[in-house]
Amino acid sequence: MQIILYGSLSRKLGKVLEIDADGQKTIRDILQELSTKEPELKPDNPNILVFINDAEASLLGGLSYRPKNEDKIAVLPVAHGGAQ
C-alpha cells in the first residue's frame, strides 16, 4: 500500500511511504503507528483529511477501512499551502 503525505506531514516521514498492510490493519491502526514519528498523524486529529484511492475516507468506512496493498492512501493537513 502506498501512503502519500502532503504539506507539513511529509517533513519527518517523506512524501511517499510503502507499507505492507493487505487488509490486516485499519487506516486508524496505521495512522496510530505513524503518529509515533509524526504526532500530527494521530487518527483523532481533526486537522487531517484522508483519501482512499482518491475518495474521501468517510465514503469507504472511514478510518475502519482495511486497505489492500494496491490501495493508495493520501493524507493532507487541512491547512496546506501551494508550491514553494
LINPE-V353835 format. One line per field, one symbol per residue. ss: DSSP state (@ for helix, = for strand, . for the rest). phi: phi as a letter, one per 30 degrees, with the letter a starting at -180 (. if undefined). psi: psi as a letter, one per 30 degrees, with the letter a starting at -180 (. if undefined). Layout:
ss->???
phi->???
psi->???
//
This chain:
ss->.====.@@@@@@@..===........@@@@@@@@....@@@......=====..==@@@@.@@@.......======.......
phi->.ccccchdddddcjdbccbdchidbdeeedddddddcbeddeecddcbccbchicdeddbjidddcdcdddcccbbdecbcddc
psi->kkkkklbfffeeflekkkkjehgflleeeeeeeffffjffgkfgjfgkkkkjhgkkeffggbffkjklfflkkkkkkejklak.
//
